[in-house]
Amino acid sequence: MKDCYIAKHPMAASRELDGEMIIMSAVNSTLFTLNDVASLIWKSADGATSLKEIVESRVCAEFDVDPSLAFSDAETLVSDLVKHGLLVVAEHPLHEPSPAERNS
């Protein structure tokens, strides 16, 4: 997978409970629990920020991880979440970032 833009699927729901991110597919009510890194990627999936930028500026900034390994792991996560209908992937931004997204 080359660099891409990710956004939460409109039929996916998420909630953070006691510091743990839980996401659900509204299509089949399947629940998923995300670890800290996956939660950060999920929260950053705004459709306007590239996966590479999410990994470099957010994941690597918060966790002590090699950028190439982090990007490879992020690609695997994104691929899995796309297969379950939880994320949407595009080659170009899905929309312009809002002021809040630019400052997050």
N, C-alpha and C positions, 0 to 999 in steps of 0.2 A: 504494500500500500504506500503510495507516495503521500506527501503532505496534503492535508484536506481540512475542511471546515466541518465541525460537528455541531448538531443541535439536538435537543431532546425531541423525541417524537411526540406529536400532540396527543397521542393515545397512551402516553406513559405518565405515571404519577409517581411522585417521590415525596419522602418525608424523612427528616432527620430525627431520630429518637435516641435520647441518651448518648449522643455523639456518634451514632451509627446510621449510615444512609441506607434506606430501604427504598427500592424502586419496584414498581409493579406495571406489568403490561395490562392495559385495559382490554386488550383483545382476548387474552386467555387467563387473566388473573394470576399469572405466574409472578412470584415474588423473588427478588434478588437482594442480597445484602452485599454492600460494597466495602472494601477495606479503605484505609485513609487515602491512599494514592488514587484509587478508582473514584472515591467520593469527590476528591478535588477536581479530577477531570470531568466528572458528571456536573458538578456545580459550575464549571467553566465552559460547558458546552452551550455557547450562546449563538452559534451560527455565524458569528462575525469574527471570531478569533481562530486562527489556524491551530491545528493540533500541535504542530512544531512550536508555535509560540506558547501554547498552554504548557507544554512540557518544559521548554527552556525557561520561561519567566515565572511559572508557578510551581510546577512539580520539582524541578531542580533547585529552585530557590528555597523550598520548604523542606525537602528531603535530601539527604546526602547520597546522591545517585549519579552515576555516569550518564550524561545526556544521550548517548547513542543507545545504551541499554534501556533507559527510561522511555525513549521514543519507540523502540521495538516493543516493549511491554505495553505501551499505550496503544499501539497499532493493534495488538492482539486483543486488548480489552475492547476497543472500538469495534473491531470486527465481530466479536462475540455479542456485543450489545446491539449491533445492527441486525445480526441473525435473529435475535429475539424481538426485533421490532421496537427497540427502546431508543435508538439513536438514528438520526438521519445524517448522511454524509454527502458532501458536495465538493467539487473541485474549486469552487469560488465561494466567497462569502454569501450566505443566504440572505443577509440584510446588512445594512449599515449599523455599526454599534451605536447604542444609545449613550448619552453622557455618563450614565451610571455604569454601563458595561466598560467604557473606556477607563473609568477610575477604579474598577475592581481589581 
